[in-house]
Amino acid sequence: MIHNTRISKRVKEKHKKAIRSIIKGLSRKVEVYKQPRKLECPNCYFDKFTESSTGKCKWTPVQAIQQQIDYEDEGGEDIRYRYFKFGRCPVCRGQGYLTTQRKVWADCIVTWDPQAGRNSVTYTPAGTEGSTIVQLKTDPKNYDLFKNSSG
């Protein structure tokens, strides 16, 4: 007589759902900063040799005003086009590029000071301090996100 020792799909799904709800209950949202995106300044010329602004505007005063009006009509809110005669670009402040910070949220189980095995305050002669070491446990799909994040 052959015994069927396989677990049914219904039981597997029930346990998967229970495990997911436990993980969701124990974890909390952690904000992860991705590498910032750098875009060349639309207002001034970029010098690739020095990796900064050349200090020269791409537009005449009339063109700059028209570009800003067109940009606002497309839904842009910040100032991207402003005429300047010489010196530091008022849009990128002389950097030559605009930086956009990108962040996402990931579910993680957070453990402060995993070596000590507790999440408590440390008492020192200088006073009390919290732990500065943190351990994050998350889904393996988030590996690339944490590996490429900005520290």
C-alpha positions in Angstrom: 0.0 0.0 0.0 1.4 3.4 -1.0 0.8 6.4 1.3 0.5 9.8 -0.2 2.7 12.1 1.9 2.3 15.1 -0.3 0.8 18.3 1.1 -2.2 19.6 -0.7 -2.2 23.0 -2.5 -4.9 24.3 -0.1 -2.8 23.6 3.0 0.3 25.2 1.3 -1.6 28.4 0.4 -3.1 28.6 3.9 0.4 28.4 5.5 1.9 30.9 3.0 -0.8 33.4 3.9 -0.2 32.9 7.6 3.6 33.3 7.2 3.1 36.5 5.1 0.8 38.0 7.8 3.3 37.2 10.5 6.1 38.9 8.6 3.9 41.9 7.8 3.0 42.1 11.5 6.6 42.0 12.8 8.2 44.2 10.2 8.1 48.0 9.8 8.5 50.3 6.8 12.1 51.5 6.3 13.0 54.4 4.0 15.8 53.5 1.6 17.5 56.3 -0.4 18.5 55.2 -3.9 21.4 56.7 -5.8 20.4 60.3 -6.7 19.7 61.0 -10.3 21.8 63.8 -11.9 20.4 65.7 -14.9 22.3 68.3 -16.8 21.1 71.9 -16.0 18.6 73.1 -18.6 19.6 76.8 -17.9 23.4 76.8 -18.4 26.1 75.0 -20.3 27.8 72.1 -18.6 31.6 71.7 -18.7 32.4 68.0 -18.9 36.1 68.6 -18.1 35.6 70.3 -14.8 32.1 68.7 -14.2 30.5 72.0 -13.3 28.7 74.9 -14.9 30.6 77.1 -17.4 28.8 80.2 -16.0 27.2 81.0 -19.3 23.4 81.0 -19.9 21.9 79.1 -22.8 19.2 81.7 -23.3 18.6 85.3 -24.0 16.3 87.1 -21.5 13.3 86.7 -23.8 14.0 83.1 -24.5 14.4 82.3 -20.8 11.0 83.8 -20.0 9.3 81.9 -22.8 11.0 78.6 -21.8 9.8 79.1 -18.2 6.2 79.8 -19.4 6.3 76.7 -21.6 7.7 74.6 -18.7 4.9 75.8 -16.3 2.3 75.1 -18.9 3.5 71.5 -19.0 3.0 71.1 -15.3 6.5 72.1 -13.9 6.5 73.9 -10.6 10.1 74.8 -9.9 12.1 77.5 -11.7 14.2 75.8 -14.5 14.9 78.8 -16.7 16.3 82.1 -15.5 18.5 84.4 -17.4 21.9 85.5 -16.0 24.6 87.5 -17.7 27.7 85.9 -16.1 28.8 84.2 -12.9 26.9 81.4 -11.0 23.8 79.9 -12.6 20.7 80.6 -10.4 19.1 77.3 -11.2 21.9 74.8 -10.5 24.0 77.2 -8.3 27.1 76.6 -10.4 27.1 72.8 -10.2 26.0 72.2 -13.8 23.5 69.6 -13.0 20.3 69.2 -11.0 20.1 66.4 -8.4 16.9 64.4 -7.8 16.7 62.4 -4.6 14.9 59.1 -5.0 13.6 57.0 -2.1 11.5 53.9 -1.6 10.0 52.1 1.4 10.8 48.5 2.2 9.4 46.1 4.8 12.1 45.0 7.2 12.4 43.5 10.7 14.6 45.9 12.6 16.9 44.7 15.4 19.1 47.3 17.2 22.5 46.0 18.4 22.0 42.3 17.4 25.3 41.3 19.2 23.9 42.3 22.6 20.6 40.6 21.8 18.5 43.4 23.2 17.0 46.7 22.1 17.8 48.7 25.2 19.7 51.8 26.2 23.4 51.5 27.2 24.5 53.3 30.3 28.0 54.9 30.0 30.0 57.3 32.2 29.2 60.0 29.7 25.4 59.3 30.0 22.9 57.1 28.2 23.1 56.3 24.6 21.1 54.2 22.2 22.6 51.5 20.0 24.3 52.6 16.8 24.3 49.2 15.1 21.2 48.0 13.4 20.3 44.7 11.6 17.7 44.7 8.9 16.0 41.5 7.8 14.0 41.7 4.6 12.9 39.8 1.6 15.7 38.7 -0.7 14.1 40.7 -3.6 15.3 43.9 -1.8 18.9 42.9 -2.0 19.8 45.0 -5.0 17.9 48.0 -3.5 20.0 47.9 -0.3 23.2 47.1 -2.2 22.9 50.1 -4.5 21.5 52.6 -1.9 23.3 55.8 -1.0 24.7 55.6 2.5 
